[in-house]
Amino acid sequence: MLSFLKYVLATIVGLLVFFFIGVLLLIGIAASSASSDEVKVAEGSVLELKLDKPIAERDPDNPFAELGFSFGAFSSTDGLDEIKIAIRRAKADDNVEGIFLNMTFVDAGMAKLEEIRNELIDFKKSGKFVVSYADVSTEKAYYLASVADKIYLNPVGTVEFNGMSSEMYFFKRMLDKLGIEAQIFKVGTYKSAVEPFFLEQASEANREQLNSFLNSINNYQLQQIAKSRSVQVSELKNVQDNLLVRDPADAKKYNLITDVGYYDEAINYMKDKIGIPETDKMELVQLKKYKKVKGNIEVSTSKNRIAVIYAEGDIVDGDGDEDNIGSRRFADALRDARLDEKVKAVVLRISSPGGSALASDVIWREVQLTREKKPVIASMSDVAASGGYYIAMGCDTIVAHPNTITGSIGVFGVIPNVKGFLNDKLGITVDHVSTGKFSDMPTITRPMTAQEQEIVQHQIDQIYETFTSKAAKGRNMSQDKLKEYASGRVWSGIEAKQRNLVDVFGGLEDAIAIAAKKANIEDDYRLKALPARKSFIEEMFGNLGAQAREQSIKAEMGELYPYYKLYKKVGTLQGAQARMPYDLSIE
C-alpha cells in the first residue's frame, strides 16, 4: 500500500512539473513571437479594422495573444489607445493607402466610439480613403462607418438605424420567490441602482432621466452622422423614428450608405483606388499585426512625464484586480505620480460606473493631495458616474465627451435579509445571542428593526452630504446649487457641461494637452501609464485559485448554485455605494 501511495504521489508531482514546464515553454514561444523582427508592411497595403473584440482602455499584456489564447484579465480585448495609435501610424505610413472598416458589431461604449471616429476623420485629412463594408451593421458599427468615403452593404444585409434604447432587468419577483428581502437605503430621487431589487419596472424619475440622456446622446450622434453624410438632422431623425430603412435599397435611398454591394466589390473598389489589377491580391493588414509596426511616429526622449492613470471598472475597497479600481492600488498610483519629480502633471482617465463610497473617497483624497503639487486633469471615457464622478470632481479640469455618461451624484446601500431563504428554501434556522442591543448589526439573517434602519439611513445621508459638499467645492458652486443637479440623476456629457459638472469636451489627448499646458511642458514630455499591471504569471496563478474555488462551490451546491450567485451579487452592495444603475446597457 505504501509503495502504491508513493507511485501516486510521484505521478501527481510529475504532472505538476510537466504542467509548469509546459506553461514556461508556451510563455517562451509567445515572448519569442512578440520580440520577433519588426513587422514590415508592403506598398499598397490597406489597414483592416474589424473591431470584433471588446474594446478596453488599453491592451492587456497577454503574451499568448498571437496564439489566440485568453486568460482572466488577459482576455481577448483591444485597447483603445492602441487602436488610435494604429490609425495615426497608418495616416503617416506611405505604405498604407487607406483603411477598410470590415465590421458588423462593435463592443464599445459611446465615448470610445467617439474617439475612434475622430481618429478616422483625422486620418482622412491625409487624402487617404476609408471604405466600409458590412453584411449586417449594428447602430454602433454604423456610427463608425458613417465617416467612410464609400459605405457598402450586402444586398441581402441590414443596417440598424432605429434610435437608442436601454433595457433593464428587475429581480423583485425572483427575490420574493426565494424569500430574500432587499432592505434599501438611499438618497436621491433619481438614484435608481437599487430599483431592480424592490420594483418591477422603472420609476417615473428613472424613466425621466433615461429618456433625457438617451435623447441627448442620440441627437448628438445624429448631428455627427448628418455632418459626415451631408444630410439634414431632421431627415435622419425622421428615418430613425419611422424605421424607414428596412432593406439595403432604403439605406441607399436615404443616403446612409453609398453602395449596395458584396465584399468583393468593396475590395475591387479599393484595388482600383490603389491601382492594383483586379486579378492581383491586395494586402489587407489586420490590426493585431499592424500594432507591431514601428517607425514613422516620433518618440519623445524628454525627462518630463505626464502620468496617465487608467481607472476602469467598478470602484472597490482594497487592492482590487486588473478588472476594477481598487482604492489602495489607485491611491498608491496617485501617490507615486505625486512623489515622482519627473512627473509634472497627472491625467486621471476614468471609465467607471462607481462603486464603494469609501473607496471613492480614499481615491478622491489622493487626487486632492496630488493637485496641491501638480495639475490633475480628469478625462472621462464611456462613463464616469457616481463614484466615477466622485474621483473626478476634485480635479483641476474635467474633460468629457458629449456622449459620456456622468453625474449620478447620490448614495445608496442594500442590506439583504435572507432569513426567509434560509428557513423556507434550505431548512436552516439562525439564533442570535448578543451582549448589546446592536451587537449583531448589520446582519443578513433577520430583518432590521426600525431603529437600525434609521441608523443606516442616517449614515447614507451623511455620506451624501459629504459627496455633495466636496463636489460643490470642486465645481466652485454652492452646495444647494450642486444638489439641484445631484439627487442621483444621470446626465450625458452635453447635459453635464450645461450644468457646470464638466469643463470642456474632448478625449484623452485633449486632457493630456491641457495637463501639458498647465505644467508648462507643451512640447516636452513623455507619457507614463499607471498603475503598473500584474505580470502574466501573477495573474494566471491568481485566477487559477479563484477558478478552482468557484468550481468547488459550484460542485458542492449543485442546483442551489444560481441562488448562491444571486446572493453574492446582492452581497456586494453591502456598505454605502456611489454607483450607477446596474447593467445599464445602451443599444
N, C-alpha and C positions, 0 to 999 in steps of 0.2 A: 504493500500500500504506500509506503514511504517513497519507494522508487517511482511509483506512478505519479505521486504529487510532485516529485522533483521534475519529471518529464513535462508535466502540465505547466509548472512554473517556468521552466526553461522555454517552452513553446510560447507562452504569453510574453516573456521578456524578449524573445526573438522577434515576435510580431511587432512589438512596440519599437524595437530598434529598427526593424525594416521600415515601419511607417515613418519614423523620424528621418531616416536616411532618404527615403523617397521624397519627403517634403523638402529636404535640403537640395536634392537634385532638381526638383521642379523649380525651386527658387533660383537655383543656379542657371537653369535653362532660360527662365524668364528674364533674369538680370542680364544674361548674355545677349538675349534678343533686344532688350531695352537699350543696351550700351553698344549695339552693333553700329556699323558705319552709318553715317548720316544719309537719310533718305533723299534721293535725287528725283526731281520732277522733270519729265520730258517736256520739250517745247510743244505748244499747242494743247496743253492739258486743261482740264476743267475740274474745279473742286466740287465734289458731290456732297451735299448736306442732306442726310436722311433724318437726323434728329429723332431717331426711333427709340432712344433711351431716355429715362428720366433725367432732367437737367437740374443739377445741383449748383451751388455757388462756385465750387472748384472741383477739379478732377480728384477722384480717390487715388491714393498712391498704391495702386494694385499691380504688383509685378506680374500677375497672371492675366492681365487684360488682353495681351496679344494672343494668349492661348484660349481665350473665350471663357475663362473661369471667373466666378464671382464668389465673394465670401463676406458675409456680415456687412460691416461698414465699407468694405472694399467691393461693394456690389457694382453691377454694371450700370454706370451712370456717366454722363458727360458733364464737364464743368463749364459753367457759363463763361468764366474768364478765358478758358482755353478755346472755346468756340469763337469768341470775339477776337482773340489774338490770331487765330487761323484766318479769319476773314480779312483782318488788317494785313497780314502777311501776304495773302493772296492778291490784295489790291496792289502791293508793291512788287509782286513776283512777275517778272517778264515772261516766265514760262506758263503762267496761268492766264487763260484767255477770258474766263468767266466762271460763274457759279451756277450749278444745277441744283435746284431745290426739288428733291425727289421725296415728297412727304405725303403721308396720309393722316398721321396722328402725331401731335407734339405734346409731350408730357412736361409742361412747364407752366408756371404762374404767369399772370398778365404782365408784371413788370419785367420778368426775364425775357418774355417775348418782345417787349418794347425795346430792350437793349439790343437784342439780336437784330430786330427790324431796323433800328437806327444804324447799326453797323452795315447792313445790306444797302441802305440808302447811301451811306458814305462811300461804300465800295463802288457804286455806280458812277460816282464823280470821276473815277479813273477812266471812264469811257468803255469799260468792260461790261459785258452783258450779264444779266441774271435771268435765267429761264426756269420756269416751274412746271412740273408735271405731277398729276395725281390721278389714280384710279378712282379714289374716293377722298374727299377732303373734309376734315372737321373744321369748325369755325376758327379754332386757334391756328391750325395749319394754314387756312386761307388768309388769315391776318398777315402772316409772314409772306405768303405767296403774292399778296396784292401789290408788293413793291416790284415784282418782276416785270421785265420788258415784254416777255411772252409767257402766257399762262395757258398750259394745255390741260384739258380734262378729257379723260377716256370717254368715248362715245356712248358707253353704257354706264358711266360713272355718275356720281352725285357730288355736289358741294353743299355743305351745311351752311345755311345763311338765314337763320330764324331768330336771332337775338340770344340773350343770355338768360339763364335760369339757375336757381340754386335749390337743390333737393336736400331735404332734412329728414332724418330718421328720429322717431320718438319711441322711447322704451317703457313708458309708463305701464302699459298693459302687461308687458312681459314681466316687469318688476312686480306688479300686482300678483301675477300668477305664481311667481317664485316666492312671494312673501317677503320681498325686500322693500323697505321704505327708505327713500332718499330724503333725509332731513336737510332742507335748503336754507342757506343764509346768504343774502346778497344785498348790495347797494347799487341802485341804478335801474331805472325803468327799462332800459334797453339791454341790460346785462343778461343775454339770452343763452349763455353757455349751459345753464342748468335746466332750461326748458324741456329738453328731451327726457328728463327724469321725473317731471311732475305734470307735464301737459301732454296732450295727444296731438296737438297741432300748434303752429307758431302763434304767439300772442300778436295782438294788433300792433303793439310797439315794435316787435321784432319784424313783422311784415313791413311796417313803415320804413325801418332803416334798410332792410334788404332791398326794397323797391327803389329807395333813394340812391344807394351807392351802386346798385346794378345798372340803373339807368345812366348814372354819371359815367361809369366806365364804358358802357355800351355806346353812348353818344360820342365820347372821346374817340373810341376806335372807329366809329363810322366816319368821323371827321378825317382821320388819318387815311382810311381806305378811299374816301372821296378825293382826297388830295392826290393819292397815287394813281387812281383810275380816272381822274378828270371827270368825275360825276358829282352831281349835286347831292348834298347830305340828305335832303328831303326825298330825293328819288330812292336812295339806298334804304332810307327808313321805311318807305312805302313797300319796297320789295321785301324787306325783312318782316314787317308786320303782317303782310298778307301772304307770306310764303309763296312769292311769285316764281322763285327758282325751284322748279320741280324736276328738271332734266337738264342735260348739258346745253341743249339749244336755248333754254331760258337763261342759263348762266351767261351765254354769249350775247343774247339779245339785250340783257341789262348791263352789259359791259363788265361783268365780274371776271370774265376770262377773255382771252384773245382768240383761242383756237379750241375747237372740238377735235381731238386727235389722239392717236395712240403714242405709246412710249417711243417707238422707232421714229415717228415723225418729229418728236421733240429732239431726239438725238440727231436726226438728219438736218434739222434747222441749225443746231449748234455747229455741226460739221461745216455747213455752208458758210456760217459766220466766220469760222476759223480758216476756211479754205482747204478743208480736207475732203478728198473724193468720197463719195457716198459708199464706195466699196471698201474703203480703208477703215481701220479701227480708230476710234477716238479714245484718248487716255482719260478715264474718269478716276480721279484721285479721291479716295474716301477720307473722311475727317480723321479717323484714327491713325491713318498713315501720314496725313499732312501735318498732324501735330508734331511729328518727329523731324519735320523740315526745319533747318536752321538757316540763318543768313540775314536776309535783307531788312531786318528791323534793328535799329541801333539799341545797344545795351549800355546803360549808363554805368560809369565807374565811380560815381560820386560817393563820398563818405557819408553824405547826409541820407537819412532814411525817412520814409513815411510808412508807419506801421499800419497795415490793413488787417483789422481783427474781424474774422468771419464768424458771426454769431447766427447759426442756422439751426432751427428746430425748437422744441419745447424748452422752456427755462426750468431747470430743476436744481434742487439743493445738492451740494457736494460737488464731486468732480465731474459727474455725468460721463458721457462717452462721445464717440465721434458723431452720433446722430442727434445730439441735443446740446443745450447750452448749460453746462454745469457751472454754478456760481463760483466755486473755488477755482476751477480751471480758468475761467474767463477773468476773474479778479486778478489771478496771477499773470495772465497775459497783459492786462492793462498796466499792472504794476511793473512788469518787465519793460514795457514800452516807455513808461514814465521815468524809470531809472536809467534807461539806456541813453547816454548822451548823444549818440549818433542819430537817435530818433528825434526828429524835430516837430513832428505832428502825427496825429492818430486819426484814422478813418475807421469808424465802427460800422461795418456792413451787416445789416440786420435783416434776417428773413425768419420771423418768429411770430406765432400767434399768442405768445406769452406763456405763463405757467405759474410757478410758485411766486407769491408776492414777496416772501422773504428773500429768495434767491435774486429776484429782480432788484430789490433794494440793495443787496450786497454789491451787485454789479454797478448800480447807479452811484454808490458811494465811491467806487474806484474811478468812475468817469469824472466825478467832481474833483477828486484829488489830482487826477491827471490833467484836467482842464486848468488847474492852478499853475501848472508847469509849462504846458504847451497846448496848441489848438487841438480840439477834438471835434471831428465832424461826423455826423450820422448820415449814413447812406441807406435808405430804405429800399428793400427789394420788393418781392411779391406782397409780403405782409409784414407789418411792424406794428402790431396792435396789442393793447392791454399791457402785459409785461414787456412786450417788444417795444411799445411806446415808452414805457417806464424807463428803460435803459437808454432811450434816445433823447428824452425830454431835457436832460441836463447838458447836452452838447452845445457847442458854440453856434453851430448851424445845422439844420436838419434838411437834408436833400431827399426828395421823394419823386416818384413818377406820378403822372396824373392818374394812372390806374393802380397805384399801390393801395392796399387796404390797410387802414391805420385807425388810430383813435381807440375806441373800446375802453375808455378810462373808467374802470369800475372794478369791483372786487366781489368774489363770492366764495362760499365754502359749502361742501357737501359732507355730511357725516351719515353713512348708511346705517340703517338698523336692520340687521339680518336675523333678528330673533325668530320671526315667522318662518324664514327659510330653514333655519337650523331645527326648529321644533317640528314643523309640518312636513318638510321635504326630506330631512335627513334623520329625524327622530332624535336630535341632540337637544338637551336642555342645559341651561347655564345658570349657576347660582353665584351670588356676589357676597363677599364678606369684606367690609371696609372699615378703616379707622376714622373716617370723616365723611361728611355729607357729600363731598365732591371727589373722594379719593379715586374712584374708577372713571372719572371724566377725563377725556372722552372715551366712550366705549361703543362698540358697534353691536353688542349683543342684547341691548334693550333700548326702548325709546327714551329720548331725553325728556327731562322734566321741563316745565315752563321756565323755571329759574335758570336752568342750564342753557336753554335756548336763548334766554335774554343775555346771558354772559357771552355766548359765542357771537350773537348779533352785535353786541357792543364792540367786541374785538374787530369784527368786519368793518363796522362804522369807523372805528379809529384808523384802520389801515386806509380806508377810502379818503379820510381827511388828510392823512399823510400824503397819499398819492396826489390828490388834487392840489394841495398846498405846494408840493415840490414842482408839479407840472406848471402851476401858475407862476412860480418864481422863475423857472427855466424859460417860460414863454413871455415873461415880462408883462403879465396881466394880473388883474385881481383874481382872487380865488373864486369869488362869486361869478365873475365873467367866465372863468375857466369851467366852472360847473355847468354853465349853460351848454357847453359842448361835450360834457362828460356824460354822467349817468349811464355809462357802459355803451354809448352809441358808437357804431362803426361808421367810418367815413371813407370815401375814396380820396385819393391824393388831391384831386381838384377841390373837393369839399373841405378837406383839411386845410389847404392853403388859404381858402377864403376865410377861414376861422382862425388863422394865425397859429395853427398847430404844426405846420411845417413852413419852411422859409422859401425854398426855391425848388423848381422842377429840374430833374436831371438824373443821370445814372452814376455808377461808381466812379467813372473817370471824371465827371464833373465835381464830385465830392473830393476826389484826390487833388484836382486843380485848385479848389477852394482852400484845402488844407495847405498846399504848397504856397499859395499866395499869402495866407495868414502867417506862415512861418518864414516868409521872405526867401524862399528857395525855389521859385517858379521853374527854373530850367536846370536845377542842380540837385537831383535826388534820385534815389532808388527805392523800390518797394520792398517791404519786409512783411511776409504773411504770418499771421499768428491766429490762434495758438498752434504750437507745433503738433503735428499729427503723431499718433501712436505708430510704432513700427508694425509691419505686417505680421511679424511673429507674435508681438504682444496682442494684437487684435485677434489673430487667428486662434490662439490658445485661450484667450478670454472668452471668445464666442463658443469655443468647443465646450467649455464648462457650462455656459448659460444654456446652450442647446441640450446638453446632456441632462441638466436639471429639468428643463421643460419636458423633454421626452419621458423622464422618470415620473413626473407629476401626471402627465397625460396617461401613461400606462397604469398608474395607480388609481386614478379617479375614473377612468373609463367613460361611461355615459355622462357622468357628472362634470367632465372637463369643461364643456361650454359654459356651465354655470360658474365654474371657478374663474374662467376668463372674464366673465361679466363682473364678478365680484372684484377682480383685480383692477378692472377699468374704473369702477366706481371708487375703489380704494385709493387710486392715485389722486383723487380730488380732495383727499383729507388735507386740512390746513387751508389757510387763505389762498385763493387763487386769483391772479390777474391774468385772465385767459379769454381768448375769443371763443365764440360758439364752436363746439366740437364738430369735426368732419364737415366744415363749410366748403362745399365743392361747387365751383362756378364753371358752368359749361355754356 
